[in-house]
């Protein structure tokens, strides 16, 4: 549970740091709704497999 809270906080910090830049970071597979909100030509980084890392 604690790792999920930390990942959420990290996502918020990433969004704030990126500001108006066109770079986005996702942890896990993003939904179609999330991808639809991104501007055209945005750079996306997706991290998968963090659930397999033991706490």
VOBA-1610 file (N, C-alpha, C; in pm, whole numbers, padded with zeros to 5 digits, always signed):
BEGIN
Unk+00082-00120+00000Unk+00000+00000+00000Unk+00086+00126+00000Unk+00190+00125+00080Unk+00275+00242+00092Unk+00343+00274-00041Unk+00383+00171-00117Unk+00449+00196-00244Unk+00354+00260-00344Unk+00225+00225-00339Unk+00127+00286-00429Unk+00109+00434-00397Unk+00112+00468-00269Unk+00100+00609-00229Unk+00222+00686-00278Unk+00338+00627-00265Unk+00460+00693-00311Unk+00461+00709-00463Unk+00411+00610-00537Unk+00403+00620-00682Unk+00307+00731-00724Unk+00195+00743-00652Unk+00099+00849-00683Unk+00162+00986-00659Unk+00234+01000-00550Unk+00301+01127-00520Unk+00407+01158-00625Unk+00479+01056-00669Unk+00580+01074-00773Unk+00517+01119-00904Unk+00403+01063-00939Unk+00331+01105-01060Unk+00293+01252-01052Unk+00243+01295-00936Unk+00206+01435-00919Unk+00327+01526-00934Unk+00439+01486-00878Unk+00561+01565-00888Unk+00611+01571-01032Unk+00599+01461-01105Unk+00640+01457-01246Unk+00556+01554-01327Unk+00424+01553-01304Unk+00335+01642-01379Unk+00369+01789-01350Unk+00396+01818-01224Unk+00428+01955-01186Unk+00562+01998-01246Unk+00659+01909-01247Unk+00792+01940-01302Unk+00788+01957-01453Unk+00707+01877-01519Unk+00698+01886-01665Unk+00624+02011-01709Unk+00526+02056-01631Unk+00452+02177-01664Unk+00392+02172-01803Unk+00431+02265-01888Unk+00375+02274-02023Unk+00456+02194-02124Unk+00554+02123-02081Unk+00630+02037-02172Unk+00542+01924-02222Unk+00583+01863-02327Unk+00503+01755-02387Unk+00560+01619-02354Unk+00599+01598-02230Unk+00652+01470-02186Unk+00565+01418-02072Unk+00527+01291-02081Unk+00440+01232-01980Unk+00495+01096-01938Unk+00484+01066-01809Unk+00532+00940-01754Unk+00414+00866-01693Unk+00399+00739-01728Unk+00294+00654-01673Unk+00359+00534-01605Unk+00303+00495-01492Unk+00347+00374-01423Unk+00235+00272-01441Unk+00261+00171-01519Unk+00158+00074-01554Unk+00092+00115-01685Unk+00004+00030-01733Unk-00060+00054-01862Unk-00165+00165-01849Unk-00150+00274-01923Unk-00249+00382-01916Unk-00378+00344-01987Unk-00487+00398-01940Unk-00616+00370-02004Unk-00630+00454-02131Unk-00725+00417-02212Unk-00749+00493-02336Unk-00792+00635-02305Unk-00866+00653-02196Unk-00911+00787-02157Unk-00793+00876-02121Unk-00695+00819-02049Unk-00576+00896-02013Unk-00497+00935-02137Unk-00482+00841-02229Unk-00408+00870-02352Unk-00481+00971-02440Unk-00612+00969-02436Unk-00689+01063-02518Unk-00673+01207-02470Unk-00641+01226-02343Unk-00624+01360-02287Unk-00490+01424-02326Unk-00396+01342-02372Unk-00263+01394-02404Unk-00267+01476-02533Unk-00185+01581-02539Unk-00181+01660-02663Unk-00114+01582-02775Unk-00144+01621-02896Unk-00087+01553-03012Unk+00064+01575-03015Unk+00139+01471-03045Unk+00284+01480-03052Unk+00354+01471-02918Unk+00283+01432-02813Unk+00343+01422-02680Unk+00434+01300-02673Unk+00539+01312-02596Unk+00629+01200-02570Unk+00582+01128-02446Unk+00572+00996-02454Unk+00518+00917-02344Unk+00619+00812-02303Unk+00641+00801-02172Unk+00724+00696-02115Unk+00635+00612-02025Unk+00635+00481-02047Unk+00550+00391-01969Unk+00637+00290-01897Unk+00628+00288-01763Unk+00698+00189-01682Unk+00599+00079-01647Unk+00635-00044-01677Unk+00549-00157-01642Unk+00628-00254-01556Unk+00557-00334-01479Unk+00621-00437-01400Unk+00654-00396-01258Unk+00612-00275-01215Unk+00645-00234-01078Unk+00568-00318-00975Unk+00458-00381-01016Unk+00384-00468-00926Unk+00461-00596-00894Unk+00555-00632-00980Unk+00633-00754-00960Unk+00750-00734-00867Unk+00781-00608-00834Unk+00892-00578-00743Unk+00843-00596-00600Unk+00910-00678-00521Unk+00866-00697-00381Unk+00887-00571-00299Unk+00795-00546-00202Unk+00806-00429-00114Unk+00915-00449-00012
//
